[in-house]
Amino acid sequence: MQEILDATIENIAVSQRANLEVFSGTLQHLAQTDRDIIVVTSDSRGSGKLVPFGQKFPEQIIEVGIAEQNLVGVSAGLASAGKKVFAVSPACFLTARALEQIKNDVAYSNNPVKLIGISAGVSYGALGSTHHSLHDFAVLRTINNIIVVAPADNFETEQAILLAAESNIPVYIRFGKKQMPLLSEDEKTFGFGKGRIVREGSDITIIGTGETVAPALLAAEKLEREYNVSAAVVSMHTIKPLDYDLLQNIAAAGQPVLTVEEHSIYGGLGEACASFLIQHNFHNRFKIMGIPDEYTVTGSQTEIFNHYGISEGGIAAAALGLVR
């Protein structure tokens, strides 16, 4: 396994790609030598960037149609027979319509399905709130025996898929649509349940997950450049299990903590961090940034991010408010 991890680091794109493209490429790499790799889709072969996989490995992909509950049930059955199953479906439907099957057929039955939620968060843009997945962290955090992951860049995506393929417990991984920059040339370590420090800082720590880490990093650079504020940035790619050791070290330093997520402000990364901090008697200045308790404005992902302040300027402003 370590040889695969080392070799594939070299395949991180020279130019940035969408994480879904890296997901598909990594699966193809694995399937070349492992016939137990099986992909199950719910009419999402195209949106999941899996057309090349289906062309190369037609006997290792199953299409169930727009039937997410069947998708999870079939995947659980295949996993129980020893297959390494990746169930791919839009996150909004996978974690709502098929939630009972995830809870009972996958997690409770300990069938190590790799649940891949595509077009997550507000990636569907103008299709609106019916297609947004702003609940998935919250509902899956309450289910025992499942790892919850939101990779921030191409490196984290590749490593997450490699680890998920070998995991003996269920994993949920969510992906957006946009091309993502490589966050750090230096920090190339990855493990489930271990946050990744992509920028050091001494005045405030910004903790992001998934596609919010990139604007958080831009905000940190803006803070340094324009306000002489030193901001650390953490990619907390694993929502469950959370990296409590890292969170404790951050809090013990006494600096403010700002969390940023493409999710409801209820039940996600921010509340997971806040719960740990308050129960362990930390009282750092703290703020959660995310989507408030409302149906979102209509627009592209970028427009929605800007509206709710999940942007370079918005995150920088929130950080300044905590520091000052």
GIRACOR-V721805 format. One record per pair of residues at least 24 apart in sequence whose C-alpha atoms are under 10 Angstrom apart, sorted by the first residue. I is the first residue (numbers start at 1). J is the second residue. If there is no record, write none. Layout:
# GIRACOR-V721805
i | j
I | J
I | J
This chain:
# GIRACOR-V721805
i | j
1 | 162
1 | 163
1 | 166
2 | 162
4 | 29
4 | 30
4 | 159
4 | 162
5 | 158
5 | 159
5 | 162
5 | 163
5 | 190
6 | 159
8 | 155
8 | 158
8 | 159
8 | 162
9 | 154
9 | 155
9 | 156
9 | 158
9 | 159
9 | 188
10 | 155
11 | 154
11 | 155
11 | 158
12 | 153
12 | 154
12 | 155
12 | 156
12 | 157
12 | 158
12 | 182
13 | 154
13 | 155
13 | 181
13 | 182
14 | 182
15 | 179
15 | 180
15 | 181
15 | 182
16 | 153
16 | 154
16 | 178
16 | 179
16 | 180
16 | 181
16 | 182
17 | 153
17 | 154
17 | 177
17 | 178
17 | 179
17 | 180
17 | 181
17 | 182
18 | 49
18 | 153
18 | 154
18 | 157
18 | 175
18 | 176
18 | 177
18 | 178
18 | 179
18 | 180
18 | 181
19 | 49
19 | 118
19 | 151
19 | 152
19 | 153
19 | 154
19 | 155
19 | 156
19 | 157
19 | 158
19 | 174
19 | 175
19 | 176
19 | 177
19 | 178
19 | 179
19 | 180
19 | 181
19 | 210
19 | 211
20 | 47
20 | 48
20 | 49
20 | 50
20 | 116
20 | 118
20 | 119
20 | 154
20 | 157
20 | 158
20 | 174
20 | 175
20 | 176
20 | 177
20 | 178
20 | 179
21 | 48
21 | 49
21 | 50
21 | 154
21 | 157
21 | 158
21 | 177
21 | 179
22 | 49
22 | 153
22 | 154
22 | 155
22 | 156
22 | 157
22 | 158
22 | 161
23 | 48
23 | 49
23 | 50
23 | 116
23 | 154
23 | 157
23 | 158
23 | 159
23 | 160
23 | 161
23 | 162
23 | 175
24 | 48
24 | 49
24 | 50
24 | 51
24 | 52
24 | 53
24 | 158
24 | 161
25 | 49
25 | 50
25 | 52
25 | 53
25 | 158
26 | 157
26 | 158
26 | 159
26 | 160
26 | 161
26 | 162
27 | 53
27 | 86
27 | 158
27 | 161
27 | 162
27 | 165
28 | 52
28 | 53
28 | 54
28 | 56
28 | 57
29 | 53
29 | 162
30 | 161
30 | 162
30 | 165
31 | 56
31 | 57
31 | 60
32 | 56
32 | 57
34 | 83
34 | 84
35 | 59
35 | 60
35 | 83
35 | 84
36 | 60
36 | 78
36 | 79
36 | 81
36 | 82
36 | 83
36 | 84
36 | 85
36 | 165
37 | 61
37 | 82
37 | 83
37 | 84
37 | 85
37 | 86
37 | 165
38 | 62
38 | 75
38 | 78
38 | 79
38 | 83
38 | 84
38 | 85
38 | 86
38 | 87
39 | 63
39 | 75
39 | 83
39 | 84
39 | 85
39 | 86
39 | 87
39 | 88
39 | 114
40 | 64
40 | 65
40 | 71
40 | 72
40 | 74
40 | 75
40 | 78
40 | 85
40 | 86
40 | 87
40 | 88
40 | 89
40 | 115
41 | 65
41 | 66
41 | 67
41 | 68
41 | 71
41 | 72
41 | 75
41 | 86
41 | 87
41 | 88
41 | 89
41 | 90
41 | 116
42 | 66
42 | 67
42 | 68
42 | 69
42 | 70
42 | 71
42 | 72
42 | 87
42 | 88
42 | 89
42 | 90
42 | 94
43 | 67
43 | 68
43 | 88
43 | 89
43 | 90
44 | 88
44 | 89
44 | 90
44 | 118
45 | 88
45 | 89
47 | 88
47 | 89
47 | 90
47 | 118
47 | 119
47 | 177
48 | 88
48 | 89
48 | 90
48 | 116
48 | 117
48 | 118
48 | 119
48 | 175
48 | 177
49 | 118
50 | 88
60 | 85
61 | 85
61 | 86
61 | 87
62 | 87
63 | 88
66 | 93
67 | 93
67 | 94
67 | 97
67 | 98
68 | 93
68 | 94
68 | 95
68 | 96
68 | 97
68 | 98
68 | 99
68 | 101
69 | 93
69 | 94
69 | 95
69 | 96
69 | 97
69 | 98
69 | 99
69 | 100
69 | 101
69 | 102
70 | 98
70 | 101
71 | 98
71 | 101
71 | 115
72 | 98
72 | 99
72 | 100
72 | 101
72 | 102
72 | 105
72 | 106
72 | 113
72 | 114
72 | 115
73 | 98
73 | 101
73 | 102
73 | 104
73 | 105
73 | 106
74 | 105
75 | 105
75 | 106
75 | 111
75 | 112
75 | 113
75 | 114
75 | 115
76 | 101
76 | 102
76 | 104
76 | 105
76 | 106
76 | 107
76 | 109
76 | 110
76 | 111
76 | 112
76 | 113
76 | 114
76 | 170
77 | 105
77 | 106
77 | 111
77 | 113
78 | 111
78 | 112
78 | 113
79 | 106
79 | 110
79 | 111
79 | 112
79 | 113
79 | 114
79 | 168
79 | 170
80 | 105
80 | 106
80 | 109
80 | 110
80 | 111
80 | 112
80 | 113
81 | 111
82 | 111
82 | 112
83 | 111
83 | 112
83 | 113
83 | 165
84 | 111
84 | 112
84 | 113
84 | 114
84 | 164
84 | 165
84 | 166
84 | 167
84 | 168
85 | 111
85 | 112
85 | 113
85 | 114
85 | 115
85 | 164
85 | 165
85 | 170
86 | 112
86 | 113
86 | 114
86 | 115
86 | 116
86 | 161
86 | 164
86 | 165
86 | 171
86 | 172
87 | 113
87 | 114
87 | 115
87 | 116
87 | 117
87 | 172
88 | 114
88 | 115
88 | 116
88 | 117
88 | 118
88 | 173
88 | 174
89 | 115
89 | 116
89 | 117
89 | 118
89 | 119
89 | 120
89 | 174
90 | 116
90 | 117
90 | 118
90 | 119
90 | 120
90 | 124
90 | 131
90 | 132
90 | 133
90 | 174
90 | 175
90 | 176
91 | 115
91 | 116
91 | 117
91 | 118
91 | 119
91 | 120
91 | 121
91 | 131
91 | 132
91 | 133
91 | 134
91 | 135
91 | 136
91 | 172
91 | 173
91 | 174
91 | 175
91 | 176
92 | 117
92 | 118
92 | 119
92 | 120
92 | 121
92 | 122
92 | 124
92 | 129
92 | 130
92 | 131
92 | 132
92 | 133
92 | 134
92 | 135
92 | 136
93 | 117
93 | 118
93 | 120
93 | 130
93 | 131
93 | 132
93 | 133
93 | 136
94 | 118
94 | 133
94 | 136
95 | 133
95 | 135
95 | 136
95 | 137
95 | 139
95 | 140
95 | 172
96 | 133
96 | 135
96 | 136
96 | 139
99 | 136
99 | 139
99 | 140
99 | 143
102 | 140
102 | 143
102 | 146
102 | 170
102 | 172
103 | 139
103 | 140
103 | 142
103 | 143
103 | 144
103 | 145
103 | 146
104 | 143
106 | 145
106 | 146
106 | 169
106 | 170
106 | 171
107 | 143
107 | 144
107 | 145
107 | 146
107 | 147
107 | 169
107 | 170
107 | 171
108 | 143
108 | 144
108 | 145
108 | 146
108 | 170
109 | 145
109 | 169
109 | 170
110 | 144
110 | 145
110 | 146
110 | 168
110 | 169
110 | 170
111 | 145
111 | 168
111 | 169
111 | 170
112 | 145
112 | 146
112 | 164
112 | 165
112 | 166
112 | 167
112 | 168
112 | 169
112 | 170
112 | 171
113 | 146
113 | 164
113 | 165
113 | 167
113 | 168
113 | 169
113 | 170
113 | 171
113 | 172
114 | 146
114 | 147
114 | 161
114 | 164
114 | 165
114 | 166
114 | 167
114 | 168
114 | 169
114 | 170
114 | 171
114 | 172
114 | 173
115 | 146
115 | 147
115 | 148
115 | 164
115 | 170
115 | 171
115 | 172
115 | 173
115 | 174
116 | 149
116 | 161
116 | 171
116 | 172
116 | 173
116 | 174
116 | 175
117 | 150
117 | 172
117 | 173
117 | 174
117 | 175
117 | 176
118 | 173
118 | 174
118 | 175
118 | 176
118 | 177
119 | 174
119 | 175
119 | 176
119 | 177
119 | 178
120 | 150
120 | 173
120 | 174
120 | 175
120 | 176
120 | 177
120 | 210
120 | 211
120 | 262
120 | 263
121 | 174
121 | 175
121 | 176
121 | 177
121 | 210
121 | 211
121 | 261
121 | 262
121 | 263
121 | 264
121 | 291
121 | 301
122 | 176
122 | 177
122 | 262
122 | 263
122 | 291
122 | 296
122 | 298
122 | 299
122 | 300
122 | 301
122 | 302
122 | 304
122 | 305
123 | 175
123 | 176
123 | 177
123 | 178
123 | 211
123 | 262
123 | 300
123 | 301
123 | 302
123 | 304
124 | 176
124 | 177
124 | 299
124 | 300
124 | 301
125 | 296
125 | 297
125 | 298
125 | 299
125 | 300
125 | 301
125 | 302
125 | 303
125 | 304
126 | 296
126 | 297
126 | 298
126 | 299
126 | 300
126 | 301
126 | 303
126 | 304
127 | 298
127 | 299
127 | 300
128 | 295
128 | 296
128 | 297
128 | 298
128 | 299
128 | 300
129 | 294
129 | 295
129 | 296
129 | 297
129 | 298
130 | 295
132 | 262
132 | 263
132 | 295
132 | 296
133 | 174
133 | 262
133 | 263
133 | 264
134 | 261
134 | 262
134 | 263
134 | 264
134 | 265
134 | 266
134 | 267
134 | 268
134 | 290
134 | 291
134 | 292
135 | 262
135 | 263
135 | 264
135 | 265
135 | 266
135 | 267
135 | 268
136 | 172
136 | 174
136 | 263
136 | 264
136 | 267
136 | 268
137 | 172
137 | 174
137 | 239
137 | 240
137 | 262
137 | 263
137 | 264
137 | 266
137 | 267
137 | 268
137 | 269
137 | 272
138 | 239
138 | 263
138 | 264
138 | 265
138 | 266
138 | 267
138 | 268
138 | 269
138 | 271
138 | 272
139 | 267
139 | 268
140 | 172
140 | 239
140 | 240
140 | 267
140 | 268
141 | 239
141 | 240
141 | 241
141 | 267
141 | 268
141 | 269
141 | 272
142 | 240
142 | 267
144 | 170
144 | 240
145 | 169
145 | 170
145 | 171
145 | 240
145 | 241
146 | 170
146 | 171
146 | 172
146 | 240
146 | 241
147 | 171
147 | 172
147 | 173
147 | 192
147 | 193
147 | 238
147 | 239
147 | 240
147 | 241
147 | 242
148 | 172
148 | 173
148 | 174
148 | 192
148 | 193
148 | 237
148 | 238
148 | 239
148 | 240
148 | 241
148 | 242
149 | 173
149 | 174
149 | 175
149 | 192
149 | 193
149 | 209
149 | 210
149 | 236
149 | 237
149 | 238
149 | 239
149 | 240
149 | 241
149 | 242
150 | 174
150 | 175
150 | 176
150 | 208
150 | 209
150 | 210
150 | 211
150 | 235
150 | 236
150 | 237
150 | 238
150 | 239
150 | 261
150 | 262
151 | 175
151 | 176
151 | 209
151 | 210
151 | 211
151 | 213
151 | 235
151 | 236
151 | 237
151 | 238
152 | 176
152 | 180
152 | 181
152 | 182
152 | 183
152 | 208
152 | 209
152 | 210
152 | 211
152 | 212
152 | 213
152 | 214
152 | 235
152 | 236
152 | 237
153 | 179
153 | 180
153 | 181
153 | 182
153 | 183
153 | 184
153 | 210
153 | 211
153 | 213
153 | 214
153 | 235
153 | 237
154 | 179
154 | 180
154 | 181
154 | 182
154 | 183
155 | 180
155 | 181
155 | 182
155 | 183
155 | 184
155 | 185
155 | 188
155 | 189
155 | 190
156 | 182
156 | 183
156 | 188
156 | 189
156 | 190
156 | 191
156 | 196
156 | 210
156 | 235
156 | 237
157 | 210
157 | 237
158 | 190
159 | 188
159 | 189
159 | 190
159 | 191
159 | 192
160 | 190
160 | 191
160 | 192
160 | 237
160 | 238
163 | 190
163 | 191
163 | 192
164 | 192
171 | 240
172 | 238
172 | 240
173 | 210
173 | 237
173 | 238
174 | 210
175 | 210
175 | 211
176 | 210
176 | 211
176 | 262
176 | 301
177 | 211
177 | 301
178 | 211
178 | 301
178 | 302
179 | 211
180 | 210
180 | 211
180 | 213
180 | 214
181 | 211
181 | 214
182 | 214
183 | 213
183 | 214
183 | 217
183 | 235
190 | 237
191 | 237
191 | 238
192 | 236
192 | 237
192 | 238
192 | 239
192 | 240
192 | 241
192 | 242
192 | 243
193 | 236
193 | 237
193 | 238
193 | 239
193 | 240
193 | 241
193 | 242
193 | 243
193 | 244
193 | 245
193 | 246
194 | 235
194 | 236
194 | 237
194 | 238
194 | 239
194 | 240
194 | 241
194 | 242
194 | 243
194 | 244
194 | 245
194 | 246
195 | 234
195 | 235
195 | 236
195 | 237
195 | 238
195 | 239
195 | 242
195 | 243
195 | 244
195 | 245
195 | 246
195 | 247
196 | 233
196 | 234
196 | 235
196 | 236
196 | 237
196 | 238
196 | 243
196 | 246
197 | 232
197 | 233
197 | 234
197 | 235
197 | 236
197 | 246
198 | 232
198 | 233
198 | 234
198 | 235
199 | 230
199 | 231
199 | 232
199 | 233
199 | 234
199 | 235
200 | 230
200 | 231
200 | 232
200 | 233
200 | 234
201 | 229
201 | 230
201 | 231
201 | 232
201 | 233
201 | 255
202 | 229
202 | 230
202 | 231
202 | 232
202 | 250
202 | 253
202 | 254
202 | 255
202 | 256
203 | 228
203 | 229
203 | 230
203 | 231
203 | 232
203 | 253
203 | 254
203 | 255
203 | 256
203 | 257
203 | 319
203 | 320
203 | 322
203 | 323
204 | 229
204 | 230
204 | 231
204 | 232
204 | 233
204 | 250
204 | 253
204 | 254
204 | 255
204 | 256
204 | 257
204 | 258
204 | 285
204 | 286
204 | 319
204 | 320
204 | 322
204 | 323
205 | 230
205 | 231
205 | 232
205 | 233
205 | 234
205 | 250
205 | 251
205 | 255
205 | 256
205 | 257
205 | 258
205 | 259
205 | 286
205 | 319
206 | 231
206 | 232
206 | 233
206 | 234
206 | 235
206 | 236
206 | 256
206 | 257
206 | 258
206 | 259
206 | 260
206 | 287
206 | 315
206 | 316
206 | 319
207 | 232
207 | 233
207 | 234
207 | 235
207 | 236
207 | 237
207 | 247
207 | 257
207 | 258
207 | 259
207 | 260
207 | 261
207 | 269
207 | 270
207 | 273
207 | 288
208 | 233
208 | 234
208 | 235
208 | 236
208 | 237
208 | 258
208 | 259
208 | 260
208 | 261
208 | 262
208 | 269
208 | 270
208 | 289
209 | 234
209 | 235
209 | 236
209 | 237
209 | 238
209 | 239
209 | 259
209 | 260
209 | 261
209 | 262
209 | 263
209 | 269
210 | 235
210 | 236
210 | 237
210 | 238
210 | 260
210 | 261
210 | 262
211 | 235
211 | 237
211 | 260
211 | 261
211 | 262
212 | 259
212 | 260
212 | 261
212 | 262
212 | 263
212 | 289
212 | 290
212 | 305
212 | 310
212 | 311
212 | 312
212 | 315
213 | 237
213 | 259
213 | 260
213 | 261
213 | 262
213 | 310
214 | 311
214 | 312
215 | 260
215 | 305
215 | 310
215 | 311
215 | 312
215 | 313
215 | 314
215 | 315
215 | 316
216 | 258
216 | 259
216 | 260
216 | 261
216 | 310
216 | 311
216 | 312
216 | 313
216 | 314
216 | 315
216 | 316
216 | 319
217 | 311
217 | 312
217 | 315
217 | 316
218 | 311
218 | 312
218 | 313
218 | 315
218 | 316
219 | 310
219 | 311
219 | 312
219 | 313
219 | 314
219 | 315
219 | 316
219 | 317
219 | 318
219 | 319
220 | 312
220 | 313
220 | 315
220 | 316
220 | 319
221 | 312
221 | 316
222 | 312
222 | 313
222 | 315
222 | 316
222 | 317
223 | 312
223 | 313
223 | 315
223 | 316
223 | 317
223 | 319
223 | 320
224 | 316
227 | 316
227 | 320
229 | 316
229 | 319
229 | 320
229 | 323
231 | 255
231 | 256
231 | 257
231 | 316
231 | 319
231 | 323
232 | 257
233 | 258
233 | 259
234 | 259
236 | 261
236 | 269
237 | 269
238 | 269
239 | 268
239 | 269
239 | 270
239 | 272
239 | 273
240 | 268
240 | 269
240 | 272
241 | 272
242 | 269
242 | 272
242 | 273
242 | 276
243 | 273
244 | 272
244 | 273
244 | 276
244 | 277
247 | 273
247 | 276
247 | 277
248 | 273
248 | 276
248 | 277
248 | 280
248 | 282
250 | 284
251 | 277
251 | 280
251 | 281
251 | 282
251 | 283
251 | 284
251 | 285
252 | 277
252 | 282
252 | 283
252 | 284
253 | 284
254 | 282
254 | 283
254 | 284
254 | 285
255 | 283
255 | 284
255 | 285
255 | 286
255 | 322
255 | 323
256 | 283
256 | 284
256 | 285
256 | 286
256 | 287
256 | 319
256 | 322
256 | 323
257 | 284
257 | 285
257 | 286
257 | 287
257 | 288
257 | 319
257 | 322
257 | 323
258 | 285
258 | 286
258 | 287
258 | 288
258 | 289
258 | 315
258 | 318
258 | 319
258 | 322
259 | 286
259 | 287
259 | 288
259 | 289
259 | 290
259 | 315
259 | 319
260 | 287
260 | 288
260 | 289
260 | 290
260 | 291
260 | 309
260 | 310
260 | 311
260 | 315
261 | 288
261 | 289
261 | 290
261 | 291
261 | 310
262 | 289
262 | 290
262 | 291
262 | 301
262 | 305
262 | 310
263 | 289
263 | 290
263 | 291
263 | 292
264 | 288
264 | 289
264 | 290
264 | 291
264 | 292
264 | 293
264 | 294
265 | 289
265 | 290
265 | 291
265 | 292
265 | 293
266 | 290
266 | 291
266 | 292
266 | 293
284 | 322
285 | 322
285 | 323
286 | 319
286 | 322
287 | 318
287 | 319
287 | 321
287 | 322
288 | 318
289 | 314
289 | 315
289 | 318
